[in-house]
Amino acid sequence: MNTARNIIVEEAGTIQSGMQVIELIERKGTGHPDTICDSVMESVCISLCREYLERTGQILHHNIDKGMLVAGRTIVRPGGGTVLEPMKIIFGDRATDTFQGIRIPVGDIAEAAAKKWLKENLRFVDPLCHVRFQNEIKPGSAELTDLFSRKVIGANDTSAGVGYAPLSETESLVLETERFLNSPAFKQIFPETGEDIKIMGYRNRKTLTLTVAIAFVDRFVRTAAGYFESKAAVREALQAFIASKTHSFDTVCIDINTLDDPSRGESGIYLTVLGTSAEGADGGEVGRGNRVNGLIPFGRPLSLEAAAGKNPVSHVGKIYNVLARETAARIYRDVRGISEVSLFLCSQIGKPLDRPLTASARIIPDRDVTVDEVRERVISIIDEELADIGSFTDRLARGEFTVC
């Protein structure tokens, strides 16, 4: 145990996640309403960091992690439907808008960042026509704002972050599958597929079932029969992609849009006008979607913190979750004899970020290795990463790490 930083290394057990009988892994894709909220608010956070630095020379207090998306209304129609009511994105929580007489237009910065992300990531959403914005960002409390004026900025919350490594085969394939379906190359071949894609991976021993939801775009679909033809082609392409990946599954079953009912004609198919259910069906909220590794891993240790939108200078709900992910990955990569590692970082409000209340690593060692043999090296890596946390938060502020 490292008494300076309270680092503890212990054995977690003997069965890796990928070796257990059942695994359930979910991934909400780019156009899912929850992922839209996370991505937009994180973009706002990064833009605010940049503007604060340019205008004041330092990053000021802000947390934009209470954002919401209110679904709009559409009429879906094969060949092209209509948007009746735009979506609404609500910016919430706190941000400094004045500093030593300098005014920072927080609302304008937030809206510009949101429009930029929407334009770059959702092909059929025009942020000028299809989205309305509501700014509910208020200045922060005096106590939390004061943290940023101190010589050493401490944690602005008592909370815990968690990360683990490596990803299991199921986790990796779920993540890669969504990225494949939302890749520019795939969209060029299948423009009828929207960005709202959700995947649930269910592994039972060596059989993996991928339940995939894909929002098809109605302007490319003329008939119900054409929809089912297109869905079959997408499934074939997905099968070929999975066959190209190295894995140990005996069987991979793919089910796409399982609510579809051919007997119901046009009312029994999954169509959208803009490629996202946010246009007329589902709202979204920051923190309800993917964890910082891009997955919702049922059965893995995870934090309920909404990392997206939190400031990267003091908010451990973001910092410790991403740092735990990166540090766990380094431990697994650099320390021979580790099959799996989970890392928990817990803060105390006001205390220095490099001195957590505890840093707890739980390790499953290889059969020929004991925890005692790797303990000191693991402690050394955690110690190094915490000591360099200033550089880490600088990179986090520049948007170098994904958080959803």
N, C-alpha and C positions, 0 to 999 in steps of 0.2 A: 504493500500500500504506500502510495506517495502522499505523505502528510501535508506537503505544500499545496497540492491541488486535489487532495482527497480522491485519488484514483484507485479504484478497486477492480481486480480482475478475478473472475470466478468461472467455474465450469457450469455450462447451461444444461447439460444432458448429453445424450448420445444420438438422437434422431434429428437429422436435418429436415427442414420444412419440405424439401423436395422428395424426401424419402418416406414421409407420412402417407397414410392411406388416401386421405382426402385433402385436396387443396381447392380454395376458392379465391379467385383473383379478378378484380374488376378494373377496367380502364375507361374513363370518360374522355372522349376525344375532343378535338379542337373546338368543334361547334356545339358541344353539349352546353346547355345554359349555365351549369355550375362552372365548367371550365372557362367559358366566356367571362364570367364574373372574376374568377381567379386571375386570368390572364390580363384582363383590362385593368384591374386594380393594381396588379404588379407593375404594369406599364406606367400607370399613374405615379406609383411610388418611385420608380426609376427616373421618370421625368422630373418629379419634385426634387429628388436628390441632385440632379444635374442643375436645375434652376437655382436651388439654394446655394450650391457651390459657386455658381457664376455670379450671383447677386450679392452674396454675403461672405463667401470664402469658407463656409462650413455647412454641413448638413444639419438642418433644424428639426425640431420635434414634429413628427407626423405619424399617423397610422391610418391607412385607408383600407382597412380590412373588414369593414362592415357594409360592403357594397351589395346591392341586390339588382336583379333583372326582373322586370315585370313583363310577362309575355304579352305580345300584341294580339291582333286578330287578323285572320286571313280567310279567303275563300280559295280552297285548293281545287284545281281543275286540270285534268289531262290536257296538255298542250299549253298550259300557262294560266295560273290563277291570279288573284288580286290581293294586295295588302290593304285591309280596311282600317287598321289602327296600328301605328308603329309600336315597337317595343320601347320600353323605358328602362334606362340604366340610372340607378340612384347611387350617387357617391356619398358614403357615410363616414362617420367618425371624426378625427381631429387632424389639424395641420396648422402650423404657424403661418400667419398671413402678414405679419409685420415684424420687423427686426431692426432696432436702432434707427427708426425712421424710414426704413426701406419697406415698401409694400410689395408683397409677393402675390400675384393674381392666381391664387390656388384653384379657383373654379375654372378659369380659362385654361390653365395648364392641364387640369384633369380632363376636361372635355377634349382638348386637342390630342392628348395621349390616347384617349379611348377611340376617337375617330381614326387615328392612325392605325391602331391595332386591328380594328374591325375591317378597315379597307384592305389591310395586308393579309388577313387570315380568313375572311369569309367572302368568297368570290361574289355572291349574289346579294350581299347586304350593303346597301348604300347608306352610310351613317348620316348623310344629310336628309334622306327621305324616310328611312325605315327605323330610325332610332331617335328617341327624345332623351334628353339628359336632365337630371334633377340634382342639383348640388346641395347636399346637406352637411358639408364639411364645416366644422366649427373649430375655433382656436382651442388648444389643449389646456388642461388644468395647470395651474401655477406650479404644483409640486412636480408633475411629470416633465413639464417644459424646463424646469430648473435643472433637471438632470443633464441637459445639453450644455449648460453653462459651467459645469464643473470641470476641473482639470482632468479628472479621470471619470469618464462616463460609465456608470454602472448599469446593471440590468434594470429594465423598467417594469419587470414583473417577476413573480415567483412562479416558475413553470418548469416543465421538463421537455426536452427534445429527445428524439430517438432515431437511430439509423441502423441499418444492418447490411451485411454483405455475405456471400454474393446473392444476386437474384437467382431464384430457382429456374429451371427450364420453363415451367408454366408461366412464371412472371415475365421472363424474357420474351417468350413467344407472344403473350398477350400484348405487351408493350410494342413489340416490333410489328405485330399485325395491324394495330391501329395506325401506327406511323406509315405503314405501307399503304393502307386504304386512304389515308389523307395526304399521300405524297403527290407532288406535282405530276410525276410520271403517270400515276394511276388516274388522276383526275383528267389528264389529257386523253386517256383511252376511255374512261367512263365519266364523262362530264355530268351525267345524270345523278351521280352520287354526291350528296351534300357532305358538309364537314361534321355534321352531328352524327357521330358514330360512337356507340358504346359496346364494349365487349365484356362478357362474363366468361372467365375460364374456369371450368370445373374439371378437375382431374380426380379420377377414381383409379388408384393404382397406375396402370400404364395406359389408361384410356382417357383422352382429353376431349372434352366437349366445349366448343366455342360457340356461345350464343351471341350473335352479332346483330345489333340494331343499326340500320343505315337509313338516314332520311333521304329519300330520292327526291329529285327536283322536277316538279311537274311540267315545266316547259319542254323537257326532253322526252317526256312519256306521253304518247298519243292515246294509248288504250290500255285497259287492264291486261290484255294478252301481251302487249309490248312490255309492260312492267315485269311480268313474270319471265319473259324471255331475257330481259336485261338482268334480272336478279340471278337467273341461272348462269349467265355469263360472268357475273361478278363472283359467284360462288366458285366457278371453274378456275378463275384467275387466282382466287384466294387459296384454293387447293394446290395450285401449281406453286404459289409462293411458299406455302408451308412445306411442300415436298422438297423445295430447294434448301430448306434449313436443316441443319444437323440437330437431331434430337433423338431421344430414346423411347418415345411413345410408340406403343404397338398400333394404336388407332387414334386418329384425330377426326372427330365429327364436327361438321360445320352446319349450324342452323342460322339462317338469316331471316329477320323480320317475322318472327313466329306468330305474331298476331294476324298476319295475312290470311284471308279467306277467299279463295278463288270463286266460291259460289256467290259472293256478295258484289261481284263486279268492281266498279270504281270505288265503292265505299269500303272495300275489303283490302285495300292496299295502302302502304305507307308513303304518302306523298307530302311534300312541302313546297311552298313557293320559293323560299330563300335558302333551303338546305339546312335549316335548324328548327327544332321544335320550339325554340324560343319565340318564333314568329307568331304562334297562335295556340300553343298547348302547354308548355312548361316554363315556369319561372326558374330563376337561379339565385344562388347565394354563395358568397365567398366562404370557403372552408367546408363545403358539403361534398366536395369532389375528391380528386386524387390527392394523395399525400405528396411530400416533396420529391419522392422518387418516381412520380407519375402513375402510381398505382394505388388501388384500395385493396390492401392485402389482408383479407380476413384470416385470422389465425397467426399473424405476425404481430410483434410489438409495434404500436404506433401511437402517435400523439394526436389529440383532437384539436390542437391549435390550428388556426387558419394562418398559414405562413404568408400567403400572397397579400401584398399591400402593407404589411407591417414594416416599420422602418428598419434599415439594416445596420443601425449604429448601436441601438440599445435593446431592441425587442428580441428577447430570447425565443419567443414563439416562432420567429423566423430563423434567427442566427443559430440557435442550438440544434434545431431540426436539420438544417442543411449541413452544418458542421459535423453533426453526428453521422449523417449519411456519407460525407466525404471522408471522414476519419475511419469509419468502419471499412470503407472500400480500400483505403490505404493499408489498414491492418491486414486485411485478407490478402491483398496483393503482395505485401512486403514481408510478411512473417510466415515462414515455412511451417507447415504442420497444423494449420487451422482450416477446418472444414466450413465453419460458419461463425460469424460474430455479430452480436447486437451491442450497441453502445447507447447508454442513457446518460444525458447531461441535465443536471438539475440546478437551477439558479435560486438566488435569494434577491429580492428586489433591493436595488441600491448597491449591491456588492459588485466588484469588478468582474467583467465577463471572463477573464482568464483564471478566475478562482471560483469555479462552481462549487455549490454545496457538496456535490458528489459527481464523479464521472465513473460510471459503472460499466465495465465490459463483461459480457457473458459469452463464453466461448465454447464451441463444440470442437475439440481437438481431433486430429486424425488418430487412427487406432494406435499408431506407434509413437504418439506424442502425448505428453502430459501438460496440463496447464502450467505447472511449475516451470517447465522448460521454456515456455514462451512469455511468461508473465512480465519479466523485465523489459523485453523488447516492446510488448504492447503498451506498457506504461510509458516508455520512452516516446513512442509515436503520439500518444494522447497528449503528453506533456509538450511536445514540440508543436502540435497543432494549436493547443491553447495559448502557448507563448506567442504564436504568430497570428493571434486573432485579429489584430489591427489590420494586417494586410488582407486577411480573409474578409472582413467587413467592408473594406474598400472595394474588393472585387464584387461582393454581393451588391453594393450600391450601384455598381456599373452594369448590373444585370448579367454577370458572367455565369451565374448558376440558375438552373431551372428550379421552379418551386411548385409546378403542377404538371 
